[in-house]
């Protein structure tokens, strides 16, 4: 199996079609499972994780493997964007 990783380089976006990340799993910079993307807005997207949700900036995406969204933030830093639905 071959995995392709798209990483933002020199101004190129990490994700070209944001609708493709809906329902995809998300991993933090420190390799923690964050949850799954449930919606995409203009500048942010929402991750559902158990009883909580995270609102994350699209600028915080480091890459997309086609199957998993990779973030540029550690899990501890993501806690600041946690909300209870």
Order of alpha helices (4+ residues) and beta strands (2+ residues): beta-beta-beta-beta-beta-beta-beta-alpha-beta
